[in-house]
Amino acid sequence: MNKSIFLLLTAVLISCLVAPTPAGATEALTGEAIARQVFDRDRGKNSISTAVMILENEKGDKRSRTFTNKRILEGGLEKQLIRFTDPADINGTGFLTIEKPGYETEQFLYLPALRRSRRIVSSQKFHQFVNSDFTYEDMERHPVENYFYEIKGEKQIDGKDCYILETRAKKGIESQYSSITAYIVKQSFVTLFAEYYDRKGQHIKTYRVLGLEQKQNIWTETKIMMEDVAARHKTHIELEHIEYNTDITNDQISNAALEKF
């Protein structure tokens, strides 16, 4: 879903393809090598954005929410603060994500009615994020080395050539998913489409990027959608504005900032 708020998945080329090394030699591309490029792709040193989240039920009824997102990347670790501003029933609700060394991620949810934030513990990572089709697990980045990758081939989606990769968590890594099959745009290393499978191997969710543009020379997802296959419920996120490499500071993305409303 970033990731920002959008998902960071991985993909790989078929083994017969090669990629240049700094020395000019070539070596067979691996899943982990491509996954690293996806994980490390340029998203600026920071960003500020506004977006609309639209919840759509199986009947086509829609509810919209507006939010802002501030993100900083320092030393390879990311922090971001999402703040909902509209409508009134969710105004002020905030969500803070802080990566720690080793990519341990802390998440905090602020509810204005309680006037305090609470930490999202590991047992809650599989719960829905503000009643959307994203879970708290979807809202954090996942280190490349925590997963196994199996090349599934290539496919063209929406006129874009994609690599296909099946991703599975290694032993000891907690996940609600048994696997994720991702389709990654070759040109930009952005996940364009993904299917999520539960622990029984059932297809439960589908993710799509419906808009992909370059903003300040950075590939940016401008429209995305996550669908709960069984419930036929969808969450759309439409980017209204984004600015990369701004002058925001760390104190604007902190526990104190989260509770300052």
C-alpha positions as CSV (number, residue, x, y, z in Angstrom):
1,M,0.0,0.0,0.0
2,N,3.7,3.0,0.4
3,K,5.2,2.1,1.0
4,S,4.6,5.2,2.8
5,I,1.1,4.0,3.5
6,F,1.5,1.8,0.3
7,L,2.7,-1.7,0.3
8,L,6.6,-2.6,-0.3
9,L,6.6,-6.0,-2.0
10,T,9.3,-7.7,-4.1
11,A,9.9,-9.4,-7.5
12,V,12.5,-11.0,-9.7
13,L,13.5,-11.8,-13.3
14,I,13.7,-15.3,-14.7
15,S,17.1,-16.8,-14.1
16,C,18.4,-16.6,-17.6
17,L,18.5,-12.8,-17.5
18,V,21.6,-10.9,-16.2
19,A,22.3,-7.5,-14.6
20,P,25.5,-5.4,-14.7
21,T,27.7,-5.1,-11.7
22,P,29.7,-2.0,-10.8
23,A,32.8,-3.7,-12.3
24,G,31.0,-4.2,-15.6
25,A,30.7,-8.0,-15.2
26,T,27.3,-9.7,-15.2
27,E,25.7,-12.2,-12.8
28,A,22.4,-14.0,-12.8
29,L,19.6,-12.0,-11.2
30,T,18.2,-13.5,-8.0
31,G,15.0,-12.9,-6.1
32,E,16.8,-11.3,-3.3
33,A,18.8,-9.0,-5.6
34,I,15.6,-7.6,-7.2
35,A,13.8,-7.5,-3.8
36,R,16.6,-5.3,-2.6
37,Q,16.2,-2.9,-5.5
38,V,12.5,-2.7,-4.7
39,F,13.1,-2.1,-1.0
40,D,15.7,0.5,-1.7
41,R,14.2,2.3,-4.6
42,D,14.3,6.1,-4.5
43,R,11.4,7.6,-2.6
44,G,13.2,10.8,-1.5
45,K,14.7,11.6,1.9
46,N,11.3,12.6,3.0
47,S,7.8,13.4,1.8
48,I,4.6,15.2,2.7
49,S,1.4,14.2,1.1
50,T,-2.4,14.4,1.2
51,A,-4.7,11.7,0.0
52,V,-8.3,10.4,0.1
53,M,-9.2,6.9,1.4
54,I,-12.5,5.6,0.0
55,L,-14.2,2.5,1.5
56,E,-16.5,0.7,-0.9
57,N,-18.8,-2.2,0.1
58,E,-20.1,-5.0,-2.1
59,K,-23.2,-2.8,-3.0
60,G,-20.9,-0.1,-4.3
61,D,-21.7,2.3,-1.4
62,K,-18.7,4.5,-0.6
63,R,-17.4,6.5,2.3
64,S,-14.4,8.8,2.0
65,R,-11.8,10.0,4.4
66,T,-9.0,12.6,4.0
67,F,-5.6,12.2,5.5
68,T,-2.1,13.7,5.5
69,N,1.1,11.6,5.6
70,K,4.6,12.8,6.7
71,R,7.5,10.5,6.1
72,I,11.3,10.7,6.8
73,L,14.0,8.2,5.8
74,E,17.3,8.4,7.8
75,G,20.1,5.9,7.9
76,G,17.9,3.4,6.0
77,L,15.2,3.6,8.7
78,E,11.8,5.1,8.1
79,K,9.3,7.0,10.2
80,Q,5.9,8.2,9.1
81,L,2.8,9.9,10.7
82,I,-0.6,9.6,9.1
83,R,-3.3,12.0,10.4
84,F,-7.0,11.8,9.3
85,T,-8.6,15.2,8.9
86,D,-12.1,14.4,7.6
87,P,-14.9,13.5,8.2
88,A,-15.7,14.5,11.7
89,D,-16.0,11.0,13.2
90,I,-12.3,10.2,12.3
91,N,-10.8,13.7,12.5
92,G,-7.6,13.7,14.5
93,T,-7.1,10.0,14.5
94,G,-3.3,9.5,14.0
95,F,-1.0,6.6,13.2
96,L,2.7,6.6,13.8
97,T,5.2,4.0,12.5
98,I,8.8,4.0,13.7
99,E,11.5,1.6,12.4
100,K,14.2,0.5,14.7
101,P,17.6,-1.0,13.9
102,G,17.0,-4.5,12.6
103,Y,13.8,-3.2,11.1
104,E,11.8,-3.9,14.2
105,T,8.8,-1.7,13.7
106,E,6.8,0.2,16.4
107,Q,3.3,1.3,15.6
108,F,1.1,3.7,17.6
109,L,-2.6,4.6,17.1
110,Y,-4.0,7.9,18.5
111,L,-7.7,8.2,19.1
112,P,-8.9,11.8,20.0
113,A,-11.7,10.4,22.2
114,L,-9.1,8.8,24.5
115,R,-6.7,11.8,24.2
116,R,-3.8,9.4,24.2
117,S,-2.0,6.9,21.9
118,R,-1.7,3.2,22.3
119,R,0.9,0.8,20.9
120,I,-0.1,-1.8,18.4
121,V,1.3,-5.1,19.8
122,S,2.3,-8.0,17.6
123,S,-1.0,-9.9,18.3
124,Q,-2.8,-7.0,16.7
125,K,-0.8,-6.7,13.5
126,F,-3.4,-8.8,11.7
127,H,-6.2,-6.5,12.6
128,Q,-7.7,-4.0,10.2
129,F,-6.2,-0.5,10.0
130,V,-9.1,2.0,10.7
131,N,-11.7,-0.5,9.3
132,S,-10.0,-0.5,5.9
133,D,-8.8,-3.6,3.9
134,F,-5.3,-3.0,5.0
135,T,-4.0,-4.6,8.2
136,Y,-1.3,-3.2,10.5
137,E,1.0,-5.8,9.0
138,D,0.4,-4.2,5.6
139,M,1.3,-0.8,7.0
140,E,4.9,-1.6,7.8
141,R,8.0,-2.4,5.6
142,H,9.4,-5.9,5.7
143,P,13.1,-6.7,5.4
144,V,14.2,-8.5,2.3
145,E,16.2,-11.1,4.3
146,N,13.0,-12.2,6.2
147,Y,11.6,-13.9,3.1
148,F,12.1,-16.7,0.6
149,Y,11.5,-15.9,-3.1
150,E,10.4,-18.1,-6.0
151,I,10.5,-16.9,-9.6
152,K,7.2,-17.4,-11.3
153,G,7.9,-15.8,-14.7
154,E,6.9,-12.6,-16.4
155,K,3.7,-10.9,-17.5
156,Q,2.5,-7.7,-19.0
157,I,0.0,-5.7,-17.0
158,D,-1.6,-2.5,-18.2
159,G,1.0,-2.3,-20.9
160,K,3.9,-2.6,-18.5
161,D,6.4,-5.5,-18.4
162,C,6.5,-7.1,-15.0
163,Y,8.5,-9.6,-13.1
164,I,6.5,-12.2,-11.0
165,L,7.6,-13.3,-7.6
166,E,6.1,-15.5,-4.9
167,T,7.2,-14.4,-1.5
168,R,7.0,-16.6,1.7
169,A,8.0,-15.6,5.2
170,K,11.0,-17.5,6.7
171,K,10.5,-19.7,9.8
172,G,10.1,-17.5,12.9
173,I,8.7,-14.6,11.0
174,E,5.1,-13.9,12.0
175,S,2.7,-13.2,9.1
176,Q,-1.0,-13.6,8.4
177,Y,-0.1,-14.7,4.9
178,S,1.2,-18.0,3.7
179,S,2.4,-16.3,0.5
180,I,2.1,-13.2,-1.7
181,T,2.4,-13.2,-5.4
182,A,3.6,-9.8,-6.7
183,Y,3.9,-8.3,-10.1
184,I,6.7,-5.7,-10.3
185,V,7.2,-3.2,-13.1
186,K,10.6,-3.8,-14.7
187,Q,11.3,-0.1,-15.3
188,S,10.5,1.3,-11.9
189,F,10.5,-1.7,-9.4
190,V,7.0,-0.7,-8.2
191,T,4.5,-3.4,-7.3
192,L,1.7,-3.0,-9.7
193,F,-0.5,-6.0,-8.7
194,A,-0.4,-8.6,-5.9
195,E,-2.4,-11.5,-4.6
196,Y,-2.4,-12.4,-0.9
197,Y,-3.0,-15.9,0.4
198,D,-3.9,-16.9,3.9
199,R,-2.4,-19.7,6.0
200,K,-4.7,-22.2,4.3
201,G,-3.5,-21.1,0.9
202,Q,-6.8,-19.3,0.0
203,H,-6.7,-16.2,-2.0
204,I,-8.0,-13.5,0.4
205,K,-6.9,-10.1,-0.9
206,T,-5.9,-8.4,-4.1
207,Y,-3.8,-5.2,-4.4
208,R,-3.7,-3.0,-7.5
209,V,-2.0,0.2,-8.5
210,L,-4.3,2.1,-10.8
211,G,-2.2,5.2,-11.2
212,L,1.6,5.4,-11.5
213,E,3.3,8.7,-12.3
214,Q,6.7,10.4,-11.9
215,K,6.6,13.2,-9.3
216,Q,9.9,15.1,-9.0
217,N,11.5,12.3,-11.0
218,I,10.3,9.7,-8.4
219,W,7.9,6.9,-9.4
220,T,4.8,7.4,-7.3
221,E,1.6,5.4,-6.9
222,T,-1.2,8.0,-7.3
223,K,-4.1,5.5,-7.1
224,I,-4.2,2.2,-5.4
225,M,-6.8,-0.3,-4.3
226,M,-6.9,-3.2,-1.8
227,E,-9.8,-5.7,-2.1
228,D,-11.1,-8.3,0.4
229,V,-12.0,-11.1,-2.0
230,A,-14.6,-12.8,0.2
231,A,-16.3,-9.7,1.5
232,R,-16.1,-7.9,-1.8
233,H,-15.1,-4.8,0.1
234,K,-12.5,-2.4,-1.4
235,T,-10.3,0.3,0.0
236,H,-9.2,3.0,-2.6
237,I,-6.4,5.5,-1.9
238,E,-6.1,8.5,-4.2
239,L,-3.2,10.8,-3.9
240,E,-4.1,14.5,-4.1
241,H,-0.7,16.0,-3.6
242,I,2.9,15.0,-2.7
243,E,6.1,16.9,-2.2
244,Y,9.4,15.1,-1.9
245,N,12.7,16.2,-0.2
246,T,11.1,18.9,2.0
247,D,12.4,20.7,5.1
248,I,10.3,18.6,7.6
249,T,12.1,17.5,10.8
250,N,12.1,14.5,13.1
251,D,10.1,16.3,15.8
252,Q,7.2,16.5,13.4
253,I,7.1,12.7,13.2
254,S,7.2,11.5,16.9
255,N,5.1,10.3,19.7
256,A,4.7,13.9,20.9
257,A,3.6,15.0,17.5
258,L,1.1,12.1,17.3
259,E,-0.6,13.2,20.5
260,K,-0.5,16.9,19.7
261,F,-4.0,17.4,18.4
